[in-house]
Amino acid sequence: MRSVKMLMAAGAASLVASAAMAADMPIAPPPAYAPPPVEDFGGWYLRGDIGFSNQQVKRREYYSYPTLQSLDQSTSFDSAGIYGVGVGYQFNPWLRGDITGQYRGKANMKGLDLTSYYDTGTLQRGSEYYNGSKSEWVVMANAYVDLGTWWCITPFVGAGVGMSYNTISNFTDIGANGTYLYGTVPSAAYASSASKWNLAWAAHAGLAYKVNPNLTVELAYSYMNLGDGLTGSLTTKDGRTANQAMTFKDITSHDVKFGVRWNLDAGPVYAAPPPLMRKG
């Protein structure tokens, strides 16, 4: 009986000694994981856009003949392609800006102008039919406000200001129904191509979707005011010219565009560390 008690005492002493030794041993730290980087909203990005235009002109102006009056003006443009590139910067979570260059392809133009004039004291009426094409190069500085993000979709609004280089080409003016210019010459004229720099401005709205930290796609609408355009001097079919150009005042456009933004400063994407398991 005494031997059993001695064995039990020896075992208890051994357990106490083992526990004391374990308490003195250093505890191994948990495995280290690279922390995710602090999110930084500042960053440079590149952008590209494609789309199409829907354009109008407010009015046309031409050399004022003493006996020629314009009764009505109607001019329309076909849709044309839009191609743009740019570079920008994200200043904070809601404000960004970019500088863009844009080529707006040739849009065919059709117009009708009802006219009246006096010939030997008698009122004569007729019509003028216009044809031509129009294109632009646009450089613009833009600022945008991002309005919050829901399910990775961010609505935004913005505005821009810059310069537009407007070109009118292949312009013809064909008269009908008895309309005459210079008294006896039927109204048939043409003009060489001409270009003009203008102040331009725009208002933007759209939706952006962040595909990943580097790539964002956009669907956007822009209202563009491109200023004025003009033709070269009109020359009639018999070679006469008044050294006057046809001017197209206040060219505007409703644009729809698809865009891509590529963030140049986005760092690598880190995987989330596994949860740390502890006992006790």
Legacy VTK file of the C-alpha trace (Angstrom):
# vtk DataFile Version 3.0
C-alpha trace
ASCII
DATASET POLYDATA
POINTS 280 float
0.000 0.000 0.000
2.854 2.307 0.891
4.485 1.627 -2.491
1.333 2.676 -4.348
1.197 5.966 -2.469
4.854 6.589 -3.204
4.298 6.002 -6.936
1.355 8.385 -6.961
3.383 11.054 -5.191
6.264 10.623 -7.609
3.901 10.947 -10.579
2.332 14.137 -9.184
5.754 15.653 -8.612
6.754 14.811 -12.182
3.627 16.525 -13.570
4.288 19.649 -11.490
7.874 19.788 -12.705
6.791 19.367 -16.358
4.229 22.160 -16.027
6.797 24.483 -14.500
9.257 23.745 -17.305
6.589 24.384 -19.949
5.751 27.718 -18.340
9.375 28.760 -18.703
9.517 27.882 -22.447
8.949 30.768 -24.949
5.572 30.790 -26.735
5.918 30.636 -30.529
4.218 33.659 -32.198
1.434 33.045 -34.740
2.527 33.007 -38.394
2.925 36.497 -39.857
0.836 37.661 -42.828
1.389 40.720 -44.980
-1.233 43.308 -43.990
-3.459 44.652 -46.762
-2.289 48.058 -48.008
-4.045 51.157 -46.796
-6.564 52.185 -49.463
-5.362 55.291 -51.271
-7.884 57.066 -53.493
-5.309 59.241 -55.233
-4.015 57.950 -58.532
-3.366 58.563 -62.195
-5.448 56.841 -64.841
-5.664 56.544 -68.607
-8.984 56.553 -70.431
-10.440 55.756 -73.838
-13.932 56.392 -75.230
-16.009 55.497 -78.280
-19.552 56.611 -79.064
-21.802 58.466 -81.459
-23.205 61.984 -81.786
-26.649 63.484 -82.397
-26.039 67.053 -83.622
-28.007 70.226 -84.301
-27.279 73.790 -85.391
-29.202 76.795 -84.087
-29.134 78.889 -87.280
-27.195 79.753 -90.426
-25.880 83.149 -91.419
-24.825 84.343 -94.882
-24.148 87.505 -96.845
-27.338 89.585 -96.714
-28.593 90.302 -100.237
-30.752 93.471 -100.365
-33.701 91.625 -101.919
-33.217 88.146 -100.452
-34.953 87.133 -97.232
-34.848 83.860 -95.329
-38.328 82.641 -94.397
-37.345 79.369 -92.739
-34.218 77.403 -91.890
-34.041 73.678 -91.298
-30.717 71.861 -91.017
-30.018 68.355 -89.726
-26.892 66.235 -89.269
-26.488 62.476 -89.445
-24.960 60.677 -86.483
-21.190 60.241 -86.541
-18.579 58.280 -84.604
-16.715 59.698 -81.589
-13.218 58.518 -80.577
-11.388 59.867 -77.542
-8.355 59.326 -75.290
-7.241 61.067 -72.116
-5.302 61.086 -68.864
-6.760 61.883 -65.441
-6.281 61.865 -61.677
-8.501 60.637 -58.820
-8.097 63.276 -56.095
-10.237 61.612 -53.399
-13.141 59.126 -53.184
-15.574 61.517 -54.881
-13.575 63.977 -57.037
-11.553 63.308 -60.191
-10.543 65.178 -63.317
-9.043 64.477 -66.732
-7.841 66.072 -69.958
-9.195 64.475 -73.128
-8.642 64.663 -76.862
-11.507 63.693 -79.146
-12.050 63.222 -82.857
-15.652 63.524 -84.003
-16.097 61.916 -87.408
-17.699 63.442 -90.490
-21.459 63.908 -90.174
-23.410 64.447 -93.379
-25.498 67.604 -93.364
-28.803 68.384 -95.087
-30.633 71.725 -95.037
-33.584 73.580 -96.487
-34.092 77.347 -96.567
-37.268 78.907 -97.978
-36.480 82.303 -99.486
-38.174 85.303 -101.035
-36.837 88.200 -103.101
-38.126 91.051 -105.241
-37.507 91.001 -108.988
-38.658 94.131 -110.889
-40.981 94.927 -108.014
-42.581 91.462 -107.918
-42.189 89.174 -104.895
-40.614 85.862 -105.944
-40.364 82.770 -103.766
-38.070 79.805 -103.911
-35.989 77.400 -101.853
-32.342 76.599 -101.195
-31.116 73.048 -100.573
-27.848 72.612 -98.667
-25.524 69.621 -98.431
-22.150 69.098 -96.847
-20.326 67.410 -93.991
-18.907 68.460 -90.634
-16.205 67.096 -88.317
-14.366 68.294 -85.199
-11.218 67.885 -83.104
-11.899 68.685 -79.437
-9.501 69.183 -76.491
-11.214 69.524 -73.115
-10.480 69.652 -69.372
-13.163 67.844 -67.334
-14.068 67.508 -63.655
-16.361 64.824 -62.218
-18.113 64.167 -58.921
-18.741 60.517 -58.035
-22.034 60.245 -56.136
-21.461 57.047 -54.156
-21.176 53.353 -54.960
-23.858 50.667 -54.833
-23.081 47.076 -55.939
-19.855 48.334 -57.577
-21.830 50.875 -59.682
-20.987 54.579 -59.233
-23.179 57.297 -60.781
-21.350 60.523 -61.615
-21.882 64.006 -63.007
-19.339 66.406 -64.486
-18.538 69.393 -66.657
-15.805 70.359 -69.085
-14.407 73.319 -71.001
-11.949 73.485 -73.874
-11.523 74.174 -77.586
-13.114 72.679 -80.699
-11.650 72.805 -84.224
-14.723 72.614 -86.489
-14.438 71.791 -90.200
-17.174 72.172 -92.843
-16.432 70.425 -96.157
-18.109 69.493 -99.459
-20.697 72.249 -99.076
-23.178 72.885 -101.918
-26.146 75.269 -102.246
-28.708 74.342 -104.891
-31.632 76.641 -105.676
-35.046 75.532 -106.948
-38.486 76.849 -107.750
-37.238 80.065 -109.369
-34.804 81.238 -106.697
-32.020 83.418 -108.214
-28.915 85.041 -106.836
-27.209 88.060 -108.447
-30.465 88.806 -110.266
-30.067 86.506 -113.267
-27.878 83.558 -112.206
-29.671 80.433 -110.903
-28.748 79.564 -107.328
-26.156 76.834 -107.622
-23.024 77.344 -105.540
-20.291 75.422 -103.798
-17.662 76.190 -101.173
-14.223 74.867 -100.336
-13.485 73.335 -96.940
-12.832 75.655 -94.019
-12.051 75.220 -90.308
-12.477 77.378 -87.221
-11.346 77.206 -83.568
-14.105 77.771 -80.981
-14.603 77.757 -77.264
-16.386 74.500 -76.352
-18.069 73.270 -73.180
-19.841 70.123 -72.028
-22.021 68.622 -69.283
-21.605 64.925 -68.423
-23.555 62.222 -66.560
-23.145 58.466 -66.422
-22.568 55.211 -64.568
-19.194 53.622 -63.776
-18.570 49.975 -62.869
-15.317 48.916 -61.189
-14.342 45.564 -62.692
-11.252 45.310 -60.464
-8.954 47.803 -58.657
-7.253 48.616 -61.976
-10.140 48.650 -64.465
-13.359 50.705 -64.552
-15.874 50.865 -67.405
-18.353 53.702 -68.051
-21.601 54.335 -69.890
-22.003 58.108 -70.237
-24.043 60.901 -71.814
-22.607 64.304 -72.739
-24.213 67.507 -73.943
-21.633 69.323 -76.084
-21.624 72.927 -77.290
-19.017 73.138 -80.052
-19.362 76.790 -81.071
-19.599 77.810 -84.733
-18.541 76.363 -88.067
-18.079 77.998 -91.444
-17.550 77.132 -95.080
-15.076 78.594 -97.504
-16.253 81.412 -99.760
-19.278 80.414 -101.833
-18.797 80.452 -105.588
-21.700 80.218 -108.045
-21.697 77.862 -111.016
-20.640 80.696 -113.382
-17.579 81.423 -111.208
-18.866 84.482 -109.371
-18.177 84.843 -105.682
-19.207 87.322 -103.012
-16.194 86.388 -100.839
-18.636 85.377 -98.140
-18.849 82.161 -96.111
-21.898 80.361 -94.782
-21.694 80.322 -90.962
-23.324 77.671 -88.783
-24.071 79.148 -85.369
-24.120 77.241 -82.062
-23.438 73.641 -83.064
-24.580 71.315 -80.272
-24.653 67.545 -79.816
-26.155 64.878 -77.555
-23.465 62.186 -77.242
-23.628 58.616 -75.935
-20.262 57.033 -75.101
-18.738 53.837 -73.730
-15.502 54.429 -71.828
-12.704 52.521 -70.100
-10.471 53.828 -67.286
-7.196 52.112 -66.377
-5.744 53.003 -62.954
-1.953 53.358 -63.178
-1.349 53.524 -59.405
-3.355 50.541 -58.132
-1.126 48.160 -56.165
-1.274 44.345 -56.059
-4.379 42.718 -54.657
-3.667 40.891 -51.365
-5.607 37.840 -50.248
-7.248 38.149 -46.848
-5.237 36.316 -44.100
-6.821 33.170 -42.591
-8.381 33.594 -39.142
-6.015 33.065 -36.226
-7.051 30.019 -34.146
-6.214 30.031 -30.424
-6.968 27.532 -27.714
-7.769 28.418 -24.166
LINES 1 281
280 0 1 2 3 4 5 6 7 8 9 10 11 12 13 14 15 16 17 18 19 20 21 22 23 24 25 26 27 28 29 30 31 32 33 34 35 36 37 38 39 40 41 42 43 44 45 46 47 48 49 50 51 52 53 54 55 56 57 58 59 60 61 62 63 64 65 66 67 68 69 70 71 72 73 74 75 76 77 78 79 80 81 82 83 84 85 86 87 88 89 90 91 92 93 94 95 96 97 98 99 100 101 102 103 104 105 106 107 108 109 110 111 112 113 114 115 116 117 118 119 120 121 122 123 124 125 126 127 128 129 130 131 132 133 134 135 136 137 138 139 140 141 142 143 144 145 146 147 148 149 150 151 152 153 154 155 156 157 158 159 160 161 162 163 164 165 166 167 168 169 170 171 172 173 174 175 176 177 178 179 180 181 182 183 184 185 186 187 188 189 190 191 192 193 194 195 196 197 198 199 200 201 202 203 204 205 206 207 208 209 210 211 212 213 214 215 216 217 218 219 220 221 222 223 224 225 226 227 228 229 230 231 232 233 234 235 236 237 238 239 240 241 242 243 244 245 246 247 248 249 250 251 252 253 254 255 256 257 258 259 260 261 262 263 264 265 266 267 268 269 270 271 272 273 274 275 276 277 278 279
